[in-house]
């Protein structure tokens, strides 16, 4: 897996909703790239928290899902989970996933506006996701996000 301090590889992938996701964009901004498979239970558990992050960070950072499934499944999964951030679709042989050297999903990469990986996480760890969200918000100049709500029963760890 690519590590902190390394450069995040650029890519162009089709979006499940149509169009293309080009990373990095013409006007760079911090980004969170979230690789997943729709049949992964840990991915299904994690992505609603990423939607909360997207709602709080807004346009100050790019948050994008990268599906290892086809466009139809990615679109349906995003709709089912109420995701409002872009979902790109890796090709069947996973060229972008391979360039990021994934070992499991979900895998999350926080990338600064200069294209350097500042944090990489695999699976779901409650405190690690909160730290990643705070770091992304700080890079974007946004307020510290609140991913978890009072009364929610959230496990400390859910491996990928």
QUIMO-V514556 format. One record per residue. N is the residue number from 1. PHI is phi in whole degrees, -180 to 180 (999 if undefined). PSI is psi in radians with two decimals (NA if undefined). NEAR is the number of other C-alpha atoms within 8 Angstrom. Layout:
n->N phi->PHI psi->PSI near->NEAR
n->N phi->PHI psi->PSI near->NEAR
//
This chain:
n->1 phi->999 psi->2.44 near->6
n->2 phi->-60 psi->2.60 near->8
n->3 phi->-116 psi->2.90 near->8
n->4 phi->-58 psi->2.39 near->9
n->5 phi->96 psi->-0.29 near->7
n->6 phi->-83 psi->2.86 near->8
n->7 phi->-84 psi->2.33 near->7
n->8 phi->-76 psi->2.17 near->9
n->9 phi->-63 psi->2.46 near->6
n->10 phi->-78 psi->2.78 near->7
n->11 phi->-164 psi->2.84 near->9
n->12 phi->-130 psi->2.16 near->8
n->13 phi->-133 psi->2.59 near->10
n->14 phi->-69 psi->2.51 near->11
n->15 phi->-87 psi->2.53 near->13
n->16 phi->-60 psi->-0.51 near->12
n->17 phi->-91 psi->0.00 near->8
n->18 phi->107 psi->2.67 near->6
n->19 phi->89 psi->-2.91 near->6
n->20 phi->-132 psi->2.59 near->9
n->21 phi->-106 psi->2.09 near->11
n->22 phi->-112 psi->2.15 near->9
n->23 phi->-126 psi->2.29 near->7
n->24 phi->-73 psi->2.83 near->9
n->25 phi->-78 psi->3.00 near->7
n->26 phi->-62 psi->-0.66 near->4
n->27 phi->-111 psi->1.67 near->5
n->28 phi->-59 psi->2.54 near->8
n->29 phi->-150 psi->2.84 near->12
n->30 phi->-58 psi->2.71 near->16
n->31 phi->-145 psi->2.67 near->14
n->32 phi->-123 psi->2.04 near->13
n->33 phi->-104 psi->2.12 near->12
n->34 phi->-119 psi->1.81 near->12
n->35 phi->-85 psi->2.42 near->13
n->36 phi->-156 psi->2.92 near->13
n->37 phi->-123 psi->2.41 near->11
n->38 phi->-68 psi->-0.37 near->13
n->39 phi->-87 psi->0.03 near->6
n->40 phi->-83 psi->2.05 near->11
n->41 phi->-64 psi->-0.57 near->7
n->42 phi->-70 psi->-0.61 near->13
n->43 phi->-63 psi->-0.81 near->15
n->44 phi->-59 psi->-0.65 near->11
n->45 phi->-70 psi->-0.69 near->8
n->46 phi->-77 psi->-0.69 near->10
n->47 phi->-64 psi->-0.57 near->10
n->48 phi->-61 psi->-0.55 near->11
n->49 phi->-69 psi->-0.60 near->10
n->50 phi->-67 psi->-0.61 near->9
n->51 phi->-63 psi->-0.73 near->12
n->52 phi->-60 psi->-0.74 near->10
n->53 phi->-62 psi->-0.79 near->12
n->54 phi->-58 psi->-0.75 near->11
n->55 phi->-63 psi->-0.57 near->7
n->56 phi->-90 psi->-0.52 near->9
n->57 phi->-89 psi->-0.43 near->13
n->58 phi->62 psi->-2.53 near->7
n->59 phi->-80 psi->0.03 near->5
n->60 phi->-72 psi->-0.34 near->10
n->61 phi->-142 psi->2.65 near->13
n->62 phi->-87 psi->2.20 near->9
n->63 phi->-118 psi->2.14 near->11
n->64 phi->-138 psi->2.36 near->12
n->65 phi->-88 psi->2.55 near->12
n->66 phi->-127 psi->1.88 near->12
n->67 phi->-83 psi->2.46 near->14
n->68 phi->-102 psi->0.54 near->13
n->69 phi->-127 psi->-3.01 near->11
n->70 phi->-85 psi->2.95 near->9
n->71 phi->-62 psi->-0.73 near->10
n->72 phi->-62 psi->-0.79 near->7
n->73 phi->-67 psi->-0.71 near->9
n->74 phi->-63 psi->-0.75 near->14
n->75 phi->-64 psi->-0.82 near->11
n->76 phi->-63 psi->-0.72 near->8
n->77 phi->-64 psi->-0.78 near->9
n->78 phi->-61 psi->-0.73 near->11
n->79 phi->-65 psi->-0.77 near->8
n->80 phi->-59 psi->-0.70 near->7
n->81 phi->-88 psi->-0.06 near->9
n->82 phi->71 psi->0.57 near->8
n->83 phi->-79 psi->2.34 near->10
n->84 phi->-117 psi->0.16 near->7
n->85 phi->-102 psi->2.83 near->9
n->86 phi->-65 psi->2.45 near->11
n->87 phi->-119 psi->1.98 near->14
n->88 phi->-95 psi->2.81 near->14
n->89 phi->-122 psi->2.03 near->15
n->90 phi->-71 psi->2.66 near->15
n->91 phi->-67 psi->2.82 near->8
n->92 phi->-55 psi->-0.52 near->7
n->93 phi->-93 psi->0.17 near->5
n->94 phi->55 psi->0.91 near->9
n->95 phi->-62 psi->-0.68 near->8
n->96 phi->-73 psi->-0.75 near->9
n->97 phi->-58 psi->-0.71 near->10
n->98 phi->-67 psi->-0.67 near->8
n->99 phi->-65 psi->-0.51 near->7
n->100 phi->-89 psi->0.00 near->10
n->101 phi->56 psi->0.82 near->8
n->102 phi->-64 psi->2.53 near->10
n->103 phi->-115 psi->-0.33 near->5
n->104 phi->-165 psi->2.95 near->8
n->105 phi->-126 psi->2.65 near->14
n->106 phi->-73 psi->2.57 near->16
n->107 phi->-126 psi->2.27 near->13
n->108 phi->-118 psi->2.33 near->12
n->109 phi->-122 psi->2.11 near->13
n->110 phi->-93 psi->2.26 near->14
n->111 phi->-126 psi->2.32 near->16
n->112 phi->-78 psi->3.03 near->13
n->113 phi->-64 psi->-0.35 near->10
n->114 phi->-87 psi->-0.04 near->8
n->115 phi->93 psi->0.15 near->10
n->116 phi->-91 psi->2.43 near->12
n->117 phi->-74 psi->2.13 near->15
n->118 phi->-104 psi->-0.28 near->10
n->119 phi->-161 psi->2.48 near->11
n->120 phi->-137 psi->2.31 near->12
n->121 phi->-135 psi->2.51 near->10
n->122 phi->-121 psi->2.39 near->11
n->123 phi->76 psi->-2.82 near->14
n->124 phi->-121 psi->2.09 near->14
n->125 phi->-127 psi->2.09 near->10
n->126 phi->-52 psi->-0.91 near->10
n->127 phi->-70 psi->-0.62 near->7
n->128 phi->-66 psi->-0.70 near->9
n->129 phi->-67 psi->-0.70 near->10
n->130 phi->-63 psi->-0.72 near->10
n->131 phi->-66 psi->-0.73 near->8
n->132 phi->-61 psi->-0.78 near->10
n->133 phi->-62 psi->-0.75 near->12
n->134 phi->-65 psi->-0.71 near->10
n->135 phi->-66 psi->-0.75 near->8
n->136 phi->-62 psi->-0.78 near->15
n->137 phi->-62 psi->-0.74 near->14
n->138 phi->-62 psi->-0.76 near->10
n->139 phi->-61 psi->-0.59 near->10
n->140 phi->-88 psi->-0.11 near->11
n->141 phi->73 psi->0.45 near->7
n->142 phi->-103 psi->2.76 near->10
n->143 phi->-62 psi->2.73 near->8
n->144 phi->-61 psi->2.19 near->8
n->145 phi->-79 psi->2.74 near->10
n->146 phi->-114 psi->1.83 near->8
n->147 phi->-84 psi->-0.53 near->10
n->148 phi->-112 psi->2.43 near->6
n->149 phi->-105 psi->2.64 near->6
n->150 phi->-56 psi->2.38 near->4
n->151 phi->88 psi->-0.16 near->4
n->152 phi->-74 psi->2.41 near->6
n->153 phi->-94 psi->1.73 near->4
n->154 phi->-117 psi->2.16 near->5
n->155 phi->-67 psi->2.69 near->6
n->156 phi->-69 psi->-0.60 near->7
n->157 phi->-143 psi->2.43 near->8
n->158 phi->-144 psi->1.70 near->9
n->159 phi->-60 psi->2.71 near->8
n->160 phi->-84 psi->NA near->11
//
